[in-house]
Amino acid sequence: MNITKIVITGGPCGGKSTAMDKIKERFSPKGYKVLLIHETATELISGGIAPWTCGTNLDYQKCQMKLQMEKEALIEKAARTMEEDRVLIVCDRGTMDNKAYLSEQDFTSLLTYIGMTEEELYKEYAAVFHLVTAADGAEQFYTTANNSSRIETPKEAIAVDKRLRNAWEGHPHLTVIENTSDFETKISTLLSEMEFFLENNRK
């Protein structure tokens, strides 16, 4: 069995939710069993667990990191029980995304809490695809209306986007997809980049 786990990340309103559905549509007919891990932050915040409801932001990030890791471990365990040749696990955000929302000191504390290094977290994922926020290059399409957990202004969204990109810059297979054309082309570019990676990195 060939199990490949990748991350779809990026700033607010970058197209991640749409991308998850399109990835399943694109790669299922190509022989992949596509398993989706939806965004942990949205699950927690919509359920009342947020940086502003927990004691501190670090307290919240510890919860989010633990849940993210447990979800990924559970999905991988389930995948190994399946009679499939190729499994593609797609994470809507990965563990290194937490770095973008913490001070350097607090992120170091978070790493100590989970007992892992940045390099070890990078190795959990075969590739990372960063969809740049619509606020950077396509501001007319930036909205917070379709996600109650999204509260950033366009300026704040751009700042978050850059912090997320910096958090993943140490990964050997990081692909950044800008807003250089219309949204459909952006998603098409993502799918093409993913297909190229998967075809050239088969185990």
URMOHU-V440477 format. One record per backbone hydrogen bond with DSSP energy under -0.5 kcal/mol. NH is the residue of the N-H (numbers start at 1). CO is the residue of the C=O. Records with the same first field share a line. If there is no record, write none. Layout:
NH: CO  CO
//
This chain:
2: 85
3: 1
4: 2  87
6: 4  89
7: 127
8: 91
9: 7  129
14: 11
19: 15
20: 16
21: 17
22: 18
23: 19
24: 20
25: 21
26: 22
27: 23
28: 24
29: 25
30: 27
31: 28
32: 27
33: 86
34: 32
35: 33  88
37: 90
38: 36
43: 39
44: 40
45: 41
46: 42
47: 43
48: 45
49: 44
50: 48
53: 50
54: 50
60: 56
61: 57
62: 58
63: 59
64: 60
65: 61
66: 62
67: 63
68: 64
69: 65
70: 66
71: 67
72: 68
73: 69
74: 70
75: 71
76: 72
77: 73
78: 74
79: 75
80: 76
81: 78
82: 79
84: 82
86: 31
87: 2
88: 33
89: 4  87
90: 35  88
91: 6  89
92: 37  90
93: 8  91
97: 94
98: 95
99: 96
100: 97
101: 98
102: 99
107: 103
108: 104
109: 105
110: 106
111: 107
112: 108
113: 109
114: 110
115: 111
116: 111
121: 117
122: 118
123: 119
124: 121
125: 122
126: 5
127: 5
128: 173
129: 7
130: 128  175
131: 9  129
132: 130  177
134: 13
135: 12
136: 133
137: 135
138: 134
141: 138
142: 139
147: 144
150: 147
151: 149
157: 153
158: 154
159: 155
160: 156
161: 157
162: 158
163: 159
164: 160
165: 161
166: 162
167: 163
168: 164
169: 165  166
171: 168
174: 171
175: 128  173
177: 130
178: 176
180: 178
186: 182
187: 183
188: 184
189: 185
190: 186
191: 187
192: 188
193: 189
194: 190
195: 191
196: 192
197: 193
198: 194
199: 195
200: 196
201: 197  198
//
